[in-house]
Amino acid sequence: MDPQEEKQLRQLIRKELENREQLRHTPESPDGEELTEERRRIIEEEIRNYYLNKGGHRPFTNEEGDVEWLTEPEIRERERQIPVDMEELEVGQRRVRMRMILLTGLFFLVIILLMLAMRDRYGSIQVISNVPGATIVLDGSPTEFLTDSKLSKLPPGAHLIAVTKPGYIADGPASLRVNLKAGVNEVVALKLIPQPAAEPRDR
């Protein structure tokens, strides 16, 4: 700013201060509001005329909605700042979205873990045999189940499985040991063969 421009600006500021001081000591009139609006209009006109006569400035509406008279480089600088602010806003929104996604994922993970924890604490054993209708024996005690059947709600651990039917004997091991795990269905296949006929006694 050259000395002449500075002098003009200082004169304009002094006039504005003098006018304000004079208005403070002037008794209020019924149309005081209209006087204030008239003063504002005159000030805006003088500011506009000042910068139009000076040249190289044009009006720019800032973020608060006020009009400023700026040079082209200043306006370009202001316009560059707006996208930066928008970018910061988008970054903030992305962070909020990522937090929401993370919280949702954690919520579903907790639900899945709870479901796994509450899942069957038992196992099951599917017993099949080449002879249908054989009684399934669990841990040495006959059950009400016949082959082929599934024994459900069994506690985890070691179990002995066997099948019996009148007129038949086991073909191979009489029973099978199963190490049952919770939530697992084991399959056991046992084979029976007809019991040999007893030989007649010699007299």
NUPAGU-613144 format. One line per 4 residues: number of its first residue (from 1); for each residue x, y, z of N, C-alpha, C. Coordinates in Angstrom, 3 decimals. Layout:
BEGIN
NUM = X,Y,Z,X,Y,Z,X,Y,Z; ...
***
This chain:
BEGIN
1 = 0.858,-1.185,0.000,0.000,0.000,0.000,0.897,1.238,0.000; 0.656,2.120,-0.990,1.479,3.328,-1.071,0.981,4.356,-0.051; 1.774,5.391,0.224,1.407,6.381,1.245,0.074,7.071,0.969; -0.236,7.347,-0.298,-1.495,8.018,-0.629,-2.691,7.151,-0.263
5 = -2.612,5.835,-0.597,-3.693,4.920,-0.256,-3.868,4.805,1.249; -2.751,4.744,1.966,-2.813,4.661,3.421,-3.464,5.904,4.010; -3.129,7.073,3.436,-3.709,8.322,3.921,-5.214,8.344,3.704; -5.651,7.877,2.523,-7.087,7.851,2.232,-7.826,6.895,3.170
9 = -7.207,5.756,3.422,-7.838,4.778,4.299,-7.953,5.309,5.713; -6.891,6.003,6.186,-6.926,6.549,7.543,-7.993,7.646,7.661; -8.123,8.450,6.608,-9.152,9.489,6.617,-10.553,8.867,6.673; -10.744,7.805,5.913,-12.037,7.130,5.906,-12.364,6.567,7.287
13 = -11.361,5.976,7.942,-11.578,5.408,9.276,-11.882,6.505,10.281; -11.142,7.631,10.198,-11.383,8.737,11.122,-12.797,9.299,10.973; -13.222,9.434,9.707,-14.580,9.943,9.462,-15.624,9.010,10.072; -15.398,7.701,9.906,-16.329,6.722,10.459,-16.379,6.828,11.971
17 = -15.218,6.999,12.630,-15.188,7.128,14.082,-15.846,8.419,14.541; -15.607,9.497,13.808,-16.245,10.774,14.155,-17.754,10.683,14.040; -18.216,10.032,12.988,-19.658,9.878,12.804,-20.275,9.053,13.931; -19.575,7.996,14.320,-20.086,7.157,15.406,-20.145,7.942,16.714
21 = -19.102,8.715,16.993,-19.057,9.500,18.231,-20.160,10.556,18.229; -20.374,11.183,17.092,-21.419,12.202,16.989,-22.802,11.582,17.193; -22.983,10.383,16.642,-24.267,9.720,16.775,-24.535,9.315,18.222; -23.486,8.975,18.966,-23.645,8.614,20.371,-24.190,9.761,21.198
25 = -23.760,11.002,20.867,-24.189,12.180,21.646,-25.430,12.842,21.072; -26.006,12.287,20.013,-27.226,12.842,19.435,-28.425,12.194,20.092; -29.379,13.008,20.583,-30.571,12.401,21.205,-31.279,11.497,20.210; -31.804,10.398,20.747,-32.495,9.445,19.886,-33.777,10.056,19.355
29 = -34.061,9.769,18.113,-35.286,10.264,17.491,-36.181,9.087,17.182; -37.463,9.348,16.938,-38.361,8.239,16.639,-37.936,7.441,15.433; -37.278,8.121,14.505,-36.832,7.404,13.309,-35.353,7.050,13.397; -34.891,6.773,14.612,-33.479,6.453,14.800,-33.056,5.213,14.056
33 = -33.949,4.216,13.953,-33.640,2.987,13.238,-33.427,3.264,11.766; -34.260,4.144,11.197,-34.109,4.493,9.784,-32.787,5.213,9.556; -32.386,6.068,10.534,-31.116,6.777,10.423,-29.957,5.788,10.404; -30.055,4.765,11.251,-28.997,3.752,11.290,-28.900,3.017,9.957
37 = -30.029,2.631,9.386,-30.027,1.956,8.091,-29.470,2.882,7.006; -29.836,4.160,7.095,-29.330,5.134,6.111,-27.821,5.271,6.224; -27.318,5.325,7.472,-25.863,5.401,7.675,-25.166,4.176,7.086; -25.760,2.990,7.349,-25.159,1.759,6.835,-25.107,1.785,5.307
41 = -26.194,2.237,4.706,-26.226,2.303,3.240,-25.163,3.250,2.712; -25.011,4.412,3.368,-24.014,5.394,2.913,-22.609,4.839,3.070; -22.361,4.192,4.216,-21.022,3.613,4.455,-20.702,2.568,3.402; -21.677,1.689,3.118,-21.451,0.648,2.113,-21.197,1.247,0.735
45 = -21.928,2.319,0.408,-21.717,2.972,-0.886,-20.328,3.585,-0.971; -19.895,4.229,0.129,-18.577,4.864,0.126,-17.463,3.819,0.041; -17.642,2.727,0.765,-16.627,1.656,0.688,-16.570,1.093,-0.722; -17.736,0.875,-1.310,-17.807,0.346,-2.677,-17.136,1.303,-3.661
49 = -17.486,2.603,-3.552,-16.882,3.600,-4.460,-15.375,3.680,-4.269; -14.937,3.574,-3.003,-13.509,3.661,-2.724,-12.739,2.555,-3.443; -13.211,1.316,-3.310,-12.481,0.195,-3.911,-12.667,0.142,-5.427; -13.825,0.590,-5.932,-14.000,0.633,-7.392,-13.080,1.662,-8.017
53 = -12.945,2.816,-7.363,-12.026,3.850,-7.871,-10.574,3.416,-7.739; -10.295,2.689,-6.661,-8.921,2.210,-6.442,-8.543,1.164,-7.478; -9.508,0.280,-7.837,-9.248,-0.747,-8.832,-8.529,-1.952,-8.255; -8.667,-3.103,-8.947,-7.968,-4.326,-8.534,-8.646,-5.066,-7.396
57 = -9.808,-4.597,-6.974,-10.549,-5.249,-5.905,-11.949,-5.592,-6.395; -12.488,-6.635,-5.817,-13.895,-6.959,-6.090,-14.508,-7.573,-4.841; -15.856,-7.501,-4.734,-16.489,-7.998,-3.510,-16.387,-9.509,-3.391; -16.198,-9.982,-2.156,-16.118,-11.409,-1.860,-16.909,-11.666,-0.583
61 = -17.864,-12.599,-0.652,-18.667,-12.939,0.524,-17.957,-14.038,1.307; -17.591,-13.734,2.560,-16.856,-14.709,3.367,-17.800,-15.716,4.014; -17.226,-16.601,4.844,-18.017,-17.680,5.442,-19.092,-17.161,6.384; -18.876,-15.969,6.983,-19.874,-15.393,7.885,-20.966,-14.652,7.137
65 = -20.836,-14.535,5.807,-21.834,-13.834,5.015,-21.553,-12.359,4.843; -20.401,-11.885,5.377,-20.025,-10.480,5.213,-19.305,-10.286,3.887; -19.450,-9.069,3.333,-18.805,-8.746,2.057,-17.468,-8.075,2.336; -16.427,-8.618,1.731,-15.086,-8.036,1.818,-14.631,-7.660,0.415
69 = -13.822,-6.599,0.324,-13.238,-6.202,-0.967,-11.810,-6.701,-1.001; -11.549,-7.652,-1.888,-10.249,-8.311,-1.933,-9.663,-8.239,-3.334; -8.340,-8.410,-3.398,-7.672,-8.503,-4.696,-7.865,-9.911,-5.242; -7.560,-10.093,-6.525,-7.721,-11.415,-7.145,-6.875,-12.485,-6.458
73 = -5.587,-12.180,-6.142,-4.803,-13.212,-5.426,-5.413,-13.580,-4.073; -5.939,-12.568,-3.358,-6.551,-12.855,-2.058,-7.808,-13.721,-2.220; -8.595,-13.436,-3.256,-9.800,-14.224,-3.499,-9.443,-15.658,-3.860; -8.409,-15.835,-4.704,-7.997,-17.196,-5.065,-7.529,-17.972,-3.834
77 = -6.828,-17.263,-2.947,-6.352,-17.905,-1.727,-7.521,-18.336,-0.846; -8.535,-17.454,-0.737,-9.724,-17.803,0.049,-10.453,-18.995,-0.570; -10.587,-19.006,-1.892,-11.293,-20.097,-2.571,-10.550,-21.409,-2.441; -9.211,-21.348,-2.341,-8.450,-22.577,-2.128,-8.667,-23.122,-0.716
81 = -8.923,-22.235,0.238,-9.103,-22.667,1.616,-10.419,-23.397,1.811; -11.442,-23.067,1.033,-12.764,-23.689,1.193,-12.709,-25.189,0.912; -12.108,-25.647,-0.224,-12.032,-27.103,-0.427,-11.249,-27.826,0.652; -10.228,-27.129,1.227,-9.470,-27.761,2.307,-10.391,-28.024,3.486
85 = -11.238,-27.019,3.800,-12.178,-27.203,4.896,-13.158,-28.330,4.592; -13.631,-28.397,3.344,-14.537,-29.473,2.947,-13.844,-30.829,3.058; -12.560,-30.850,2.678,-11.811,-32.106,2.771,-11.684,-32.546,4.226; -11.421,-31.567,5.128,-11.342,-31.902,6.540,-12.679,-32.432,7.044
89 = -13.776,-31.836,6.555,-15.096,-32.306,6.940,-15.318,-33.743,6.479; -14.913,-34.038,5.227,-15.073,-35.393,4.702,-14.223,-36.388,5.481; -13.006,-35.956,5.867,-12.147,-36.843,6.668,-12.818,-37.148,8.003; -13.409,-36.116,8.617,-14.118,-36.335,9.878,-15.285,-37.286,9.717
93 = -16.039,-37.102,8.616,-17.170,-37.991,8.363,-16.701,-39.422,8.134; -15.581,-39.571,7.399,-15.046,-40.923,7.177,-14.634,-41.574,8.494; -14.049,-40.775,9.387,-13.642,-41.325,10.687,-14.850,-41.804,11.476; -15.929,-40.990,11.440,-17.148,-41.384,12.155,-17.707,-42.670,11.564
97 = -17.715,-42.751,10.199,-18.230,-43.964,9.553,-17.383,-45.182,9.914; -16.058,-45.011,9.932,-15.175,-46.130,10.274,-15.408,-46.587,11.709; -15.632,-45.616,12.614,-15.904,-45.993,14.003,-17.213,-46.757,14.109; -18.231,-46.303,13.351,-19.518,-47.001,13.372,-19.369,-48.427,12.838
101 = -18.602,-48.573,11.735,-18.383,-49.900,11.154,-17.634,-50.789,12.146; -16.625,-50.206,12.801,-15.840,-50.972,13.771,-16.708,-51.416,14.951; -17.531,-50.488,15.458,-18.409,-50.840,16.575,-19.421,-51.901,16.166; -19.961,-51.779,14.933,-20.913,-52.782,14.450,-20.237,-54.148,14.335
105 = -19.006,-54.163,13.790,-18.265,-55.419,13.680,-17.990,-56.044,15.037; -17.607,-55.201,16.010,-17.357,-55.723,17.357,-18.638,-56.281,17.978; -19.762,-55.592,17.712,-21.048,-56.057,18.245,-21.375,-57.451,17.707; -21.224,-57.618,16.371,-21.526,-58.922,15.784,-20.540,-59.991,16.253
109 = -19.284,-59.597,16.465,-18.299,-60.554,16.964,-18.676,-61.042,18.360; -19.117,-60.099,19.200,-19.549,-60.489,20.554,-20.744,-61.428,20.477; -21.700,-61.126,19.572,-22.876,-61.992,19.414,-22.452,-63.398,18.996; -21.525,-63.477,18.023,-21.064,-64.790,17.545,-20.373,-65.562,18.666
113 = -19.538,-64.854,19.437,-18.847,-65.520,20.542,-19.835,-66.014,21.594; -20.868,-65.210,21.857,-21.889,-65.651,22.811,-22.643,-66.874,22.295; -22.933,-66.866,20.997,-23.635,-68.017,20.412,-22.765,-69.267,20.481; -21.462,-69.092,20.213,-20.564,-70.244,20.311,-20.469,-70.745,21.745
117 = -20.455,-69.803,22.701,-20.352,-70.202,24.101,-21.616,-70.920,24.574; -22.754,-70.505,24.006,-24.025,-71.097,24.423,-24.440,-72.271,23.547; -23.595,-72.598,22.573,-23.919,-73.707,21.685,-23.969,-75.019,22.463; -24.452,-76.059,21.800,-24.558,-77.368,22.456,-23.295,-77.696,23.223
121 = -23.488,-78.037,24.476,-22.355,-78.485,25.274,-22.259,-80.002,25.237; -23.047,-80.571,24.360,-23.098,-82.032,24.250,-22.673,-82.475,22.855; -22.499,-83.767,22.737,-22.200,-84.366,21.442,-23.227,-85.444,21.132; -23.041,-86.071,19.992,-23.957,-87.151,19.609,-23.181,-88.255,18.906
125 = -23.771,-89.453,18.941,-23.146,-90.618,18.301,-24.189,-91.294,17.423; -23.870,-91.407,16.156,-24.730,-92.117,15.201,-24.266,-93.571,15.159; -25.170,-94.499,15.523,-24.816,-95.927,15.579,-25.503,-96.639,14.424; -24.682,-97.274,13.586,-25.231,-98.047,12.466,-24.722,-99.484,12.550
129 = -25.511,-100.358,11.976,-25.158,-101.788,12.010,-25.671,-102.461,10.745; -25.040,-103.600,10.422,-25.493,-104.350,9.254,-26.805,-105.088,9.530; -27.162,-105.167,10.816,-28.416,-105.836,11.210,-29.338,-104.767,11.781; -30.409,-104.423,11.101,-31.322,-103.418,11.639,-32.074,-103.947,12.846
133 = -32.481,-103.023,13.738,-33.270,-103.412,14.908,-32.472,-103.952,16.063; -31.133,-103.840,16.025,-30.315,-104.293,17.157,-30.354,-103.225,18.247; -30.361,-103.669,19.498,-30.386,-102.725,20.633,-29.024,-102.072,20.802; -29.048,-100.763,20.969,-27.786,-100.027,21.172,-27.493,-100.008,22.663
137 = -26.261,-100.400,23.014,-25.810,-100.439,24.408,-24.825,-99.298,24.614; -25.119,-98.417,25.569,-24.268,-97.254,25.855,-23.640,-97.416,27.225; -22.321,-97.454,27.253,-21.561,-97.565,28.508,-22.052,-98.738,29.360; -22.334,-99.899,28.686,-22.714,-101.122,29.396,-24.194,-101.230,29.708
141 = -24.990,-100.196,29.391,-26.428,-100.253,29.693,-27.233,-100.198,28.407; -28.164,-101.160,28.216,-29.000,-101.129,27.006,-29.850,-99.849,26.979; -30.042,-99.312,25.799,-30.892,-98.132,25.622,-32.174,-98.535,24.915; -33.065,-97.569,24.769,-34.317,-97.825,24.058,-34.153,-97.668,22.562
145 = -32.950,-97.325,22.132,-32.712,-97.078,20.712,-32.264,-98.350,19.992; -32.734,-98.484,18.765,-32.353,-99.611,17.909,-31.604,-99.073,16.692; -30.749,-99.937,16.159,-29.999,-99.512,14.962,-30.956,-99.393,13.764; -30.698,-98.409,12.940,-29.689,-97.370,13.022,-30.321,-96.162,13.707
149 = -29.657,-95.599,14.746,-30.201,-94.463,15.491,-29.064,-93.529,15.912; -29.513,-92.333,16.333,-28.563,-91.317,16.783,-28.792,-91.048,18.262; -27.733,-91.205,19.044,-27.785,-90.903,20.471,-27.370,-89.444,20.669; -28.320,-88.619,21.092,-28.057,-87.184,21.236,-27.880,-86.802,22.698
153 = -27.430,-85.542,22.893,-27.275,-84.952,24.227,-26.368,-85.790,25.127; -25.300,-86.298,24.543,-24.332,-87.074,25.325,-23.238,-86.135,25.832; -22.845,-86.289,27.080,-21.779,-85.440,27.596,-20.440,-85.784,26.938; -19.580,-84.795,26.770,-18.267,-85.086,26.186,-17.486,-86.060,27.068
157 = -16.603,-86.808,26.416,-15.787,-87.778,27.144,-15.816,-89.136,26.470; -15.271,-90.127,27.176,-15.181,-91.487,26.624,-16.492,-92.231,26.826; -16.949,-92.912,25.759,-18.170,-93.730,25.806,-17.902,-95.062,25.109; -18.510,-96.123,25.646,-18.437,-97.448,25.022,-19.762,-97.727,24.333
161 = -19.683,-98.100,23.050,-20.875,-98.373,22.260,-20.837,-99.835,21.809; -22.003,-100.501,21.973,-22.136,-101.888,21.502,-23.569,-102.085,21.002; -23.779,-103.141,20.233,-25.133,-103.500,19.767,-25.364,-104.987,20.037; -26.620,-105.284,20.392,-26.957,-106.701,20.653,-28.304,-107.019,20.027
165 = -28.415,-108.293,19.664,-29.699,-108.782,19.154,-29.728,-110.287,19.361; -30.842,-110.774,19.861,-30.895,-112.240,20.073,-30.607,-112.996,18.778; -29.778,-114.016,18.882,-29.413,-114.835,17.727,-28.221,-114.309,16.956; -27.638,-113.203,17.467,-26.477,-112.617,16.774,-25.354,-112.376,17.781
169 = -24.158,-112.436,17.222,-22.973,-112.093,18.020,-22.152,-111.073,17.248; -21.251,-110.384,17.988,-20.420,-109.356,17.349,-19.433,-109.988,16.403; -19.296,-109.368,15.267,-18.272,-109.789,14.309,-17.122,-108.809,14.456; -16.157,-109.155,15.267,-15.060,-108.248,15.582,-15.196,-107.779,17.026
173 = -14.760,-106.538,17.334,-14.846,-106.065,18.731,-16.288,-106.031,19.205; -16.490,-106.422,20.461,-17.842,-106.421,21.013,-18.355,-104.996,21.236; -17.434,-104.027,21.440,-17.821,-102.620,21.643,-16.712,-101.719,21.109; -17.068,-100.502,20.873,-16.102,-99.510,20.388,-16.055,-98.329,21.361
177 = -14.856,-97.843,21.616,-14.668,-96.702,22.511,-14.677,-95.426,21.672; -15.455,-94.442,22.090,-15.570,-93.166,21.370,-15.207,-92.037,22.321; -14.245,-91.220,21.928,-13.903,-90.013,22.692,-14.709,-88.849,22.108; -15.812,-88.566,22.734,-16.763,-87.591,22.195,-16.398,-86.163,22.618
181 = -16.535,-85.236,21.662,-16.305,-83.822,21.927,-17.620,-83.054,21.788; -17.722,-81.942,22.523,-18.943,-81.132,22.482,-19.179,-80.601,21.076; -20.436,-80.671,20.650,-20.805,-80.153,19.343,-20.431,-81.039,18.185; -19.931,-82.264,18.460,-19.475,-83.164,17.391,-20.404,-84.372,17.314
185 = -20.675,-84.816,16.090,-21.462,-86.039,15.877,-20.524,-87.131,15.362; -20.306,-88.144,16.181,-19.450,-89.271,15.795,-20.314,-90.367,15.163; -19.724,-91.115,14.254,-20.423,-92.230,13.594,-19.706,-93.526,13.960; -20.479,-94.498,14.455,-19.928,-95.794,14.855,-20.642,-96.889,14.049
189 = -19.862,-97.732,13.425,-20.430,-98.862,12.653,-20.001,-100.172,13.318; -20.983,-100.970,13.684,-20.726,-102.276,14.312,-21.389,-103.375,13.476; -20.708,-104.504,13.418,-21.193,-105.607,12.563,-21.582,-106.805,13.431; -22.716,-107.378,13.083,-23.191,-108.595,13.764,-23.268,-109.739,12.755
193 = -23.087,-110.960,13.296,-23.253,-112.161,12.462,-24.168,-113.133,13.216; -24.867,-113.963,12.484,-25.743,-114.942,13.177,-24.931,-115.816,14.122; -25.546,-116.102,15.253,-24.867,-116.957,16.240,-24.858,-118.402,15.735; -23.726,-119.093,15.769,-23.666,-120.485,15.287,-24.596,-121.385,16.126
197 = -25.182,-122.368,15.453,-26.054,-123.310,16.153,-25.226,-124.193,17.082; -25.823,-124.495,18.243,-25.096,-125.339,19.228,-25.001,-126.772,18.686; -23.820,-127.431,18.860,-23.623,-128.823,18.397,-24.301,-129.777,19.372; -24.945,-130.831,18.857,-25.614,-131.817,19.757,-24.571,-132.582,20.589
201 = -24.972,-132.915,21.854,-24.054,-133.645,22.737,-24.072,-135.129,22.405; -22.945,-135.797,22.522,-22.847,-137.257,22.303,-23.367,-137.981,23.522; -24.188,-139.068,23.330,-24.696,-139.888,24.438,-23.813,-141.081,24.629
***
